Amino acid sequence: MQIEIRGAEKLSFRERQVVVLKEMGYTNEQVAKKLKINVSSVATLYNRAKSKGYQVVIVIPGDHLGLFDPGDEGEEE
């Protein structure tokens, strides 16, 4: 699985770090511990990033969802 952040160029480096971790399901406390910052800073950075209008797109290949057999490439039914 890959996470793509559209509009990431609008975010600071630290905002990008927080967004990636938060979008992966980490709590504010976990993000704070990992980045060695205060929990309140995590909330501030995340809210600031959200106000800048980024979008998260999750890219999941079809084979990871069990939709295709390895030999099905290019086959139509």
C-alpha distances in whole Angstrom, upper triangle without the diagonal:
4,7,10,13,16,19,18,22,23,22,24,22,22,21,18,18,19,16,13,14,16,13,11,14,16,20,22,24,21,20,24,24,21,23,26,27,29,27,29,28,24,26,27,25,22,25,26,22,22,26,25,23,19,16,13,10,7,6,5,7,10,11,8,10,14,15,16,18,18,21,21,20,22,24,25,27
4,6,10,13,16,15,18,20,19,20,19,20,18,15,15,16,14,11,13,15,12,10,14,16,20,22,24,21,19,23,23,20,21,25,26,28,26,28,26,23,24,25,22,20,23,23,20,20,23,22,20,16,14,10,8,6,5,7,9,13,14,12,14,17,18,19,21,20,24,23,21,23,26,27,29
4,7,10,13,12,15,17,16,17,16,17,15,12,12,13,11,8,11,12,9,9,12,14,18,19,21,19,17,21,22,19,19,23,23,25,23,25,23,20,21,22,19,17,19,20,16,16,19,18,16,12,10,7,6,5,6,9,12,15,17,15,16,19,20,22,24,24,27,26,24,26,28,29,31
4,6,10,9,12,14,13,16,15,16,14,11,13,14,11,9,13,13,11,12,15,17,20,21,23,21,19,22,24,21,20,24,24,26,25,25,23,20,21,22,19,16,19,19,15,15,18,16,14,10,8,6,5,6,7,11,13,17,19,17,18,22,22,23,26,26,28,27,25,26,29,29,32
4,6,6,9,10,10,13,13,14,11,9,11,12,9,8,12,12,10,12,15,16,19,19,22,21,18,20,23,20,19,23,22,24,23,23,21,18,18,19,15,14,15,15,11,12,14,12,10,7,6,5,6,9,11,14,17,20,22,21,22,25,25,27,30,29,32,31,29,30,32,33,35
4,5,8,9,10,13,14,16,13,11,14,15,11,12,15,15,13,15,18,20,22,22,25,24,21,23,26,24,22,26,25,26,25,25,23,20,20,20,17,15,16,15,12,12,14,11,9,6,5,6,7,11,12,16,19,21,24,23,23,27,26,28,31,31,33,31,29,30,32,32,35
4,5,6,7,11,13,14,12,10,14,14,12,13,16,16,15,17,20,21,23,22,25,24,21,23,26,24,22,25,24,25,24,24,21,19,19,18,15,14,15,13,10,11,11,8,7,5,7,9,11,14,16,20,22,25,28,26,27,31,30,32,35,34,37,35,33,33,36,36,38
4,5,5,8,9,11,9,7,10,12,10,10,14,14,13,16,18,19,21,20,23,22,18,20,23,21,19,22,21,23,22,22,19,17,18,17,13,13,14,13,9,11,12,9,9,6,8,9,12,14,16,20,22,25,28,26,27,31,31,32,35,34,37,35,33,34,37,37,40
4,5,8,9,12,11,9,13,14,13,14,17,18,17,19,22,22,24,23,26,25,21,23,25,23,20,23,22,24,24,23,20,19,20,18,15,15,16,14,11,13,14,10,11,9,11,13,15,18,19,23,25,28,31,29,30,34,34,35,37,37,39,38,35,36,39,39,42
4,7,10,12,9,9,13,14,12,14,17,17,17,20,22,22,23,22,25,24,21,22,25,23,20,23,21,23,22,21,18,17,18,16,13,13,13,11,8,10,10,7,8,8,11,13,16,19,21,25,27,30,33,31,32,36,35,37,40,39,42,40,38,39,41,42,44
4,6,8,6,6,10,10,9,11,14,14,15,17,19,19,20,18,21,21,17,18,21,19,17,19,18,19,19,18,15,14,15,13,10,10,11,9,6,9,10,7,9,8,11,13,16,18,21,24,27,30,32,30,31,35,35,37,39,39,42,40,38,39,42,42,44
4,5,5,6,9,10,10,12,14,15,16,18,20,19,20,18,20,20,16,17,19,18,14,17,15,17,18,17,14,13,15,13,9,11,13,10,8,12,13,10,13,12,15,16,19,21,23,26,29,32,34,32,33,37,37,39,41,41,44,43,40,42,44,45,47
4,5,5,6,9,10,11,13,14,15,17,19,18,19,17,19,18,14,15,17,15,12,15,14,17,17,17,14,13,15,14,10,12,15,12,11,14,16,13,15,13,16,16,19,20,22,25,28,31,33,30,32,35,36,37,40,39,42,41,39,40,43,44,47
4,5,5,6,9,10,11,12,14,16,17,15,16,14,16,15,11,11,14,12,9,12,10,13,14,14,10,9,12,11,7,9,12,11,10,13,15,14,16,14,16,16,19,21,23,26,29,32,33,31,32,36,37,38,40,40,43,42,41,42,45,46,48
4,5,5,6,9,10,10,12,14,15,14,15,13,16,15,11,12,15,14,11,14,12,14,14,13,10,9,10,9,5,6,9,8,6,9,11,10,12,11,13,13,17,18,21,24,27,30,32,29,30,34,35,37,39,39,42,41,39,41,43,44,46
4,5,5,6,9,10,10,12,14,14,15,14,17,16,12,14,16,14,12,15,14,16,16,16,13,11,13,13,9,9,12,11,8,11,13,11,12,10,12,11,14,15,18,21,24,27,29,26,27,31,32,33,36,35,38,38,36,37,40,40,43
4,6,5,6,9,10,11,13,11,13,12,14,12,9,11,13,10,8,12,12,14,14,15,12,10,12,13,9,9,13,13,10,13,16,15,16,13,14,13,16,16,19,21,24,27,29,26,27,31,32,34,36,35,39,38,36,38,40,41,43
4,6,5,6,8,10,11,9,10,9,11,10,7,9,11,10,8,12,11,12,11,12,10,7,9,10,7,6,10,11,9,11,14,14,15,13,14,13,16,17,19,22,25,28,29,26,28,31,32,34,37,36,40,39,38,39,42,42,44
4,6,5,6,8,10,10,11,11,14,13,10,12,15,13,12,15,14,15,14,14,13,9,10,11,8,6,10,10,7,9,12,12,12,9,10,9,12,13,16,19,22,25,27,24,25,29,30,32,34,34,37,36,35,36,39,39,41
4,6,5,6,9,9,12,12,14,12,10,13,15,12,12,16,15,17,16,17,15,12,13,15,12,10,13,14,11,12,16,15,14,11,11,9,11,11,14,16,19,23,24,21,22,26,27,29,31,31,34,33,32,34,36,37,39
4,6,5,7,6,8,9,11,9,6,10,11,9,10,13,13,15,13,15,14,10,12,14,12,10,14,15,13,14,17,17,17,14,14,12,14,14,16,18,21,24,25,22,23,26,28,30,32,32,36,35,34,36,38,39,40
4,5,5,5,7,7,10,9,7,11,13,12,12,15,14,15,12,14,13,9,10,13,11,8,11,13,11,11,15,16,15,13,13,11,14,14,17,18,22,25,26,23,23,27,28,31,33,33,37,36,35,37,39,39,40
4,5,7,10,11,14,12,11,14,16,15,15,18,18,18,16,17,16,13,13,15,13,10,13,15,12,11,15,15,14,12,10,8,10,10,13,15,19,21,23,20,20,24,25,27,30,30,34,32,32,33,35,35,37
4,6,9,12,14,11,10,14,15,13,15,18,18,19,17,19,18,14,15,18,16,13,16,18,15,15,19,19,18,15,14,10,12,10,13,14,17,20,21,18,18,22,24,26,28,28,32,31,30,32,34,35,36
4,6,9,11,10,10,13,14,13,15,18,18,18,15,17,17,14,14,17,16,13,16,18,16,16,19,20,19,17,16,13,14,13,16,17,20,22,23,20,20,23,25,28,30,31,34,33,33,35,36,37,38
4,7,8,6,6,10,11,10,12,14,14,15,12,15,15,11,12,15,14,12,15,18,16,16,20,21,20,18,18,15,17,16,19,20,23,25,26,23,23,27,29,31,33,33,37,36,36,38,40,40,41
4,5,5,6,9,10,11,12,14,13,13,9,12,13,10,10,14,13,11,14,17,16,16,19,21,21,19,19,17,20,19,22,23,27,29,30,26,26,30,32,34,36,37,40,40,39,41,43,43,44
4,5,5,6,9,10,10,12,10,9,6,8,9,6,7,10,11,9,12,14,14,15,18,19,20,19,19,18,21,21,24,25,29,31,33,29,29,33,35,37,39,40,43,43,42,44,46,46,47
4,5,5,6,9,10,10,9,8,6,9,10,8,10,13,13,13,15,18,18,18,21,23,23,22,23,21,24,24,27,28,31,33,34,31,31,34,36,39,41,41,45,44,44,46,48,48,49
4,5,5,6,9,10,10,10,9,12,12,10,12,15,14,14,17,19,18,19,22,23,24,22,22,20,22,21,24,25,28,31,31,28,28,32,34,36,38,38,42,41,41,43,45,46,47
4,5,5,6,8,8,9,8,11,10,7,10,12,11,11,14,16,15,16,19,20,21,19,19,18,20,20,23,24,27,30,31,27,28,32,34,36,38,38,41,41,40,42,44,45,46
4,6,5,6,5,6,5,9,8,6,9,11,11,11,14,16,16,18,20,21,22,21,22,21,24,23,26,28,31,34,35,31,32,36,38,40,41,41,45,45,44,46,48,49,50
4,6,5,7,8,8,12,11,10,13,15,15,15,18,19,19,21,24,24,26,24,25,23,25,25,27,28,32,34,35,31,32,36,38,40,41,41,45,45,44,46,48,49,51
4,6,8,10,11,14,13,11,14,16,14,15,18,19,18,20,23,23,24,22,23,21,23,22,25,26,29,32,32,29,30,33,35,37,39,38,42,42,41,43,45,47,48
4,6,9,10,12,10,9,13,14,12,13,17,17,16,19,21,21,23,21,22,21,23,23,25,27,30,33,34,30,32,35,37,39,40,40,43,43,42,44,47,48,50
4,7,9,12,10,10,14,15,14,15,18,19,19,21,23,24,25,24,25,24,27,27,29,31,34,37,37,34,35,39,41,42,44,43,47,47,46,48,50,52,53
4,7,8,7,7,11,11,11,13,15,16,16,19,21,21,23,22,24,23,26,27,29,31,34,37,38,35,36,40,41,43,45,45,48,48,47,49,51,52,54
4,5,5,7,9,10,11,13,14,15,17,19,20,21,23,23,25,24,27,28,31,33,36,39,40,36,37,41,43,45,47,47,50,50,49,51,53,54,55
4,5,5,7,9,10,11,13,14,15,17,19,20,22,21,23,22,25,26,29,31,34,37,38,34,35,39,40,43,45,45,49,48,47,49,51,51,53
4,5,5,6,9,10,11,12,14,15,17,19,21,21,23,23,26,27,30,32,36,38,40,37,37,41,42,44,47,47,51,50,49,51,52,53,54
4,5,5,6,8,10,10,12,14,15,17,19,19,21,21,25,26,29,31,34,37,39,36,36,40,41,43,46,46,49,48,47,49,51,52,53
4,5,5,6,9,10,10,12,14,16,17,16,18,18,21,22,25,27,31,34,35,32,33,36,38,40,42,42,46,45,44,45,47,48,49
4,6,5,6,8,10,11,12,14,16,16,18,18,21,22,26,28,32,34,36,33,33,37,38,40,43,43,47,46,45,46,48,48,49
4,6,5,6,9,10,11,13,15,15,18,19,22,24,27,30,33,36,38,35,35,39,40,42,45,45,49,47,46,47,49,50,51
4,6,5,6,9,10,11,13,13,15,16,20,21,25,27,31,33,35,32,33,37,38,40,42,43,46,45,43,45,47,47,49
4,5,5,6,9,10,11,11,13,13,17,18,22,24,28,31,32,30,30,34,35,37,40,40,43,42,41,42,44,44,46
4,5,5,6,9,10,11,13,15,18,20,24,27,30,33,35,32,32,36,37,39,42,42,45,44,43,44,46,46,47
4,5,5,7,9,10,14,15,19,21,25,28,31,34,36,33,34,38,38,40,43,43,46,45,43,44,46,46,48
4,5,5,7,7,10,12,15,18,21,24,27,30,32,30,30,34,35,37,40,40,43,41,40,40,43,43,45
4,5,5,6,9,11,14,17,20,23,27,29,32,29,29,33,33,36,39,39,42,40,39,40,42,41,43
4,5,8,11,14,17,20,23,27,30,32,35,33,33,36,36,39,42,42,45,43,42,42,44,44,45
4,6,10,13,16,19,22,25,29,31,34,32,32,36,36,38,41,41,44,42,40,40,43,42,44
4,7,10,13,17,19,23,26,28,31,29,29,33,32,35,38,38,41,39,37,37,39,39,41
4,7,10,13,16,19,22,25,28,26,26,30,30,32,35,35,38,36,34,34,37,37,38
4,7,10,13,16,19,22,24,23,23,26,26,28,31,32,34,32,31,31,33,33,35
4,7,10,13,16,19,21,19,19,23,23,25,28,29,31,30,28,29,31,31,33
4,6,10,13,15,18,16,16,20,20,22,25,25,28,26,24,25,27,27,29
4,6,10,12,15,13,13,17,17,19,22,22,25,23,22,24,25,26,28
4,7,9,12,11,11,15,15,16,19,19,22,20,19,20,22,23,25
4,6,8,7,8,11,11,13,16,16,19,18,17,18,20,21,23
4,6,6,7,9,9,10,12,12,15,14,13,15,17,18,20
4,5,5,7,6,7,10,11,13,11,11,13,14,15,17
4,5,5,6,5,7,8,11,10,10,13,14,16,17
4,6,8,9,10,11,14,14,14,17,18,19,21
4,5,8,11,12,15,14,15,17,18,18,19
4,6,7,10,13,12,13,16,16,17,17
4,7,10,12,10,11,13,13,13,14
4,6,8,6,8,10,10,12,12
4,5,5,8,11,10,13,13
4,6,7,11,11,14,15
4,6,9,9,12,13
4,6,5,8,10
4,6,9,12
4,7,10
4,7
4
